[in-house]
Amino acid sequence: MEKKGKKRYSMEERKEFRKLILEKLEKAKKDLLILKDSFSNSQDNGTDDTSPIFKAFEEGSETLSKEQKAQIMEHLQKFIKSLNSALIRVESQDYGICRITKELIPKGRLMAVPHTTLSIEGKRLVEKRNK
């Protein structure tokens, strides 16, 4: 639990967050690479000699799959950017400070969502403004 009035996380705590962020970053980059490879790999499924109706269904399925992959790739790219930004904040000692309330974000929230810039209270305030 955070101490009352604590303004920043200690160097030791930031090292722990940095390790977590780096692990998530490595996994996200691997996932993105796998997805890019599968996206660009347009393998022929050998349907040249099958009925035209089956081919039409398969092509429609491929399109949907490509659209889904593109959305996932976009999400992963944003996630990687957010993790990189979090790494910068860890190094500059701004990590873990809510950009709305200016209070320390609880450690449990940061362990679950290490790239967040909002506490739960800050997130509620933002959502309230956007209504």
Secondary structure as UniProt FT lines:
FT   TURN            4..5
FT   HELIX           11..40
FT   TURN            48..49
FT   HELIX           52..91
FT   TURN            92..93
FT   TURN            95..96
FT   TURN            99..101
FT   HELIX           107..112
FT   TURN            114..115
FT   HELIX           120..129
//
